[in-house]
Amino acid sequence: MKNDIFEKNLNIYSIILCGGSGTRLWPLSRKSFPKQFLSLGSDKKSLLQLSLDRVKNISPPKNRWIVTAKGQEDICSKQVGSNADRIIIEPEARNTAPAIALTAWQLMKEDPESIMVILSSDHSIQNVRSFEQTIYDAVHLAKQNFFVTVGIQPTYPATGFGYIEQGLPLDIEGNILSPQKLTETSATGYSVRSFREKPNQAAAEQFLRTQKYLWNAGIFVWKTKTFWNAFSHIQAETASLIESITPDNLAEVYSKIENSPIDIAFIEQTSHVACVPANFDWNDVGSWSAVRECFEQDNQGNNVSGDVFHLETKNSIIHTTGPFVSVIGMENVAVVATNDAVLVMPLNRSQDVKKTIQYLETKNQKLL
């Protein structure tokens, strides 16, 4: 695939959602400094900066927009520099549907023929060339007025993700491929038969067995105008509130908008949805065990950062931004230290960080 694959599509906009308050990587991630701003790899770039790097062949800097939360605009602006043209600030967090709709309405007024590529700022994606190819395929289907979502091939029966049930195979123009055609060419995408919210363990195992389900990665591609027409029909009240926004009444109007994810507010309620299976490694970096998997390890399988000494320690993550940390004779653990907090746990208990957060919410909020 050539570098100039997107050059003829000068109206492709990369919209990077950057308003999360990530607590799952506590104590490094805080409400005032959530995970998208963290540098977790050896190249010292934050997850947000890596997200911007990934779209450099998809959209020029003037077509890169960041959506962030009030209170995070300074750090966002500092990390983004000249690599994006616009930072849209939500006055309060209302989930992804209002954030995307607010951006779409602004874009509609500036470039009604635009195509939106909507991405998260806090995911890890390897194989950037494959990522570009997947987005290229998604853009082609979006040009046929599909609402396109990117699906990830499940590697285990996850209960924390939504799932997409694949329907009929589609070619790059959005036509259904007959079984005979499928012997000559591979499918670019699939129609979507259904969306399933976070399943229980038994359902997740069944989804994996059928090989018909993909994880919903929260990556969407569509024509701005096609989206706005459909969204204002399905979510008439939200759309009309957004259309009434002015610089003076933004906070007041935004507070009236329903808090809702784009999947539930829009994607699951509309027709003409297509899914493109991802050809890249994806991780939502939702836990310390995921950080160890996503970023470089030494020859003992350790991911180490900061002032650290370790001896006879394997398959662990040791991060400090504060005091010197020494770890001896441990396996499969996380040791994370900052100036004011320390976390120690087996990596297989990574999801239990939320219990620490629940404790701090009642006992010591300044550590959140």
N, C-alpha and C positions, 0 to 999 in steps of 0.2 A: 504494500500500500504506500502511496506517495505522500510526502509531507503536505503537498498542496491540495489534499483531498477535499478540504472544506473551503478552499479559496474562492470558489465560484458562488458560495453561499454566504455572502457578506451580511446577511440578516440573521445569522444564528447567534443567539445571546446565551451565554452561560450564566445561569442564576444560581449562586451558591448560598445555601441556607446556613446561617452562622449564628443563630440566636439561642442555641441550647444552653442549658445550665448544668451540664454533665456532672453527676456526683459519683459515678461508678468507679472513677479513677482517683477517688479521695485516698490520701491527703494531698496529692499533687494537684488534682483538679478541685477548684473551689467555685462557689457561685460567682465570685468576682473575676475568676480566671478559669473558665471551663475548658474541657479537654481539647476543643478545636484549636486553642491557642498554645497547647503544650508541644514541646519538641521531645519526641520519644526515641528518635533514631540518631545515628551517629553524625548525620549531616546537619544536625541542629536546626532543620526547618520544622516549623509547626505543621500540624495536620492541615490547617487552613492554607498555609503556604504551599504545601504539597498538592492540595486540591487545585490551586491556581496554576501550578506547574503542569498539571495533567491536561488543562484545557487550552494550553498555548497554541496548539494546532487547530483547535475547534473554533475559538472566537478570538479576535484581536482584543487588546486591552480595553478599547472603547466599548466593546460589547460584553464586558464582564461586569456583572452587578452582584453585590453582596447584600444580603438581608441579615441584619443583626439586631440585637436587643438594646434598648435604652440602657446606658451605663456601660456598654461594651464597645461603644463607637470609637473611643480613643485608642484602645489596644488593637481593635480591628484595623483602624486606619494606619496605625504604625506598622502592623505586620503586612498589610496589603501594599502600601506604598503606591507606586505608579502602575501596579499590575492589574488594577481594576478601575473602571471609570466612575462607578456610582456605589455609594453605600446607603442603603435604605434602612432607616432606623424605626423599628417597631416601638411604639410608646410603652407597650407591655406585651408579654408573651401570650399569644392566643393560639398556639399550635400552628401546624403547617398550612392549613387551608387559608386562613386570613393572610398569612405572610405571602403565599404564592398569589392569591387574588389581588392583594395590594400592589404587588410587583407587576402582575399582568395588566392591571388597569393603567399604571403609569407607562408601561411599554406600549400598550395599545395606542395611547395618545401620541407617542413619539415615533413609533415604527409599526403601524398596523399590519404590515406584511411579515413581521418577525416570527422566528421560531424560537421557542424557549427550551433550553436544555437545563433541567432542574436537578441539582446535585447537593449532597450533604457535605459539610465542611469537615466532618470528623470521622470519615471512613478511611480505611487503608485499602488501596488498590494497587496491585502489582501488574505487570505486563501492560504498560501504557499503550503500546501499539495496538494490542487487542482491544483495550478499552476504547480507543479511537474508532476502530472498526465497528464495534458494537454501537457506538453513538451514531456513526455514519449510517448504519442500517436503520437505526431508529428514526433518524431524520428523514430518510427516504419514505418510511411508512407514515410519518407525521405529515409529509407533503400530500399524502392521499387522504388527509383529514382524519387519520387515526389518532387516538390518544394512546401514546406508547409508554409502557412501563418496562423496565429492565428486570429480568428474573435471574436469580443466582441458583446454579445447580446445588441442591442440598448435599452436604457431606456427612450430616448426622441428623437424627430426628429432633430438631430444635423446637422447643415450645415457646421461645421468646420472639419469634418472627411471624409475620403474616405470610401466607402462601398464595400463589397464583396457580390455578388449574389451567393447563394448556388445552386449547381446543384444536381447531383445524390449522394445518400448516399453510403459511402464506409466502408468496414470492416477494421480491423487492418492491413490486408495484402494488402489493396488497391483495393480489388475486389468490384465491384458494387453489392450492396445488393438488391435483389428482394423484392417486397412488402411482399411476404410470409416470407422471411428470417427476415424482419424487425419486424415481430410479435414475433420472437424468440430471437433476439439480437438487441442491439442498435447500431447506426452508430458511428464509431470512428471519421470519418470526412466526407467531401463532396467534390465532384469535384467542380471547380469554373466555373460558367457560364459566369460571367462578373465582371469587376471592374468599379465602378462609382466614379469619382472624386467628390470633395465637391459639393453636390447638393444644389439647392435652397430650400426654405422652403416647397413648395408644393411637390416637389419630395421626400424630406426627410420624409414628412408625409405619402406619398404613400409607401415608402420603409418599414416604420414601420408597416403599415397596412397589408402588404403581409406576414410578418414574414419570408421572404426568404433572408433578407439582414442582414449582420453583419458589425459592424465597423471594419475598418482595423487598428489593433493595432500597426503595425510596428514590429511584432515579426515573425521571419522567421527561418525555419529549413530546411537544405538540406545537401547532400553530397558535400564536397568541390570540388571534381573532376567533378561530374555531373554539378555543377553550373559553374565551369570554362569553361567546354566544351561548354555549352549553351551560356554563357555570351560572350565568345570570338567569337561566331558566330553572335550573335545579335548586339553586340557593339564591332565590330572588331577593330575599330580605338582606342577606349579607352583601350581595352585589350592589343593591341600591344604597346601602350605607357607605360602601367604598366609593361609589360614584359621587357621593355628597361630600367627600373629604376635601378640605382646603388646608393650607399650612396652619391656619389659626385654630381649626376645630379637630385636628387629627387625633389628639389624645382622647377627647370627649367621645368622638364617634367610634374610635377603635375599641373603646371599653365596652361598647354595646354589641360588638360582634361576637357571635358564638364561638367558643373555644372548641376547635375540631381539627382532626388530622385530614389531610387532603384525600386519603384513601376512602374514609367513611363519608366525608362531606361531598365528594365528587366522583372519584374513580369507580367506586362500587355502585354508583347510581346512574351511570351513563352507559350508552351503548358505543359501539365502534371502538372498542379498546383492543389493542394488540400488545403482545409481549415479545420482546427480543431476548433470547437467552444470552447471558453474559459469557464472553470468551476470555474472562480475566479472573484472577484471584481477588476475592473481596472479603473484607472483614469490617464489622462495624465498631471494632475496638471498644467493645462494651464491657471489658473487664481486664484485670491485671494479667490473667492467663492469656487473653487475646494479645496484649501488648508483647508478651514474650514470643508468641507465634509470629507476629507481624514484623518485628524488627530484628536486626542482626544479632546473632548469638556468637559467643566464643566457642572454642572446640569442646567445652564441657556443657554446651547447651544453655549457658547463662546469658541473660541480657543485663548488662551492667552500665550504670551511669552515675557519675559523681565521684566523690572521694571515698573509694571502696577498697577493702582488702578481702579476698575470699580464698578459702583453702578447702580442698576436698569437698567442694559444693557443686551440685549438678542441676541442670534443668530448672534454674531458678531465675527470678527477676530481682535485682538489687538496685534500687534507685535512691539517691539522696541529693537533695538540693540544700541540705543543711549540714549537720554534723558528720564527721567521719564515721563510716559504718564498716564493721568487720563481721563476716559470716563464715563459720567454720563447721564443716561436716554436715551440711544440710542438703536435702534434695527436694525438688518440687515445691519450693516456698517462694513467697513474695515478702521482701523486706523493703518498705518504702518510708523514707524519712524526709521531713521538711523541718524548718526552724521551730515549728510549734507542735508537731504531731508525728507519731510513728505508727505504722501499720505492719503487723507480722501475721502471716497466715499461710496454711497450705494452699497452693494454687488452685486445688480443686474446690476450695471454699470461696472463690473470688466473688460469687454472686452475693455472699453474705455481707459484703461491704455496706449494703443498704441498711443492715441492722445497726451498724455504727452510725449511719446518717440519722436513722430514726431516734437513736439515743441522744445524739448531739442536738437534734431539733428541740428536745425538751430540756437538755442539761447545759449545753454550751454552744449557742448558735454562732458565736464569733469564729468557731473552728470550721464552719461550713463554707 
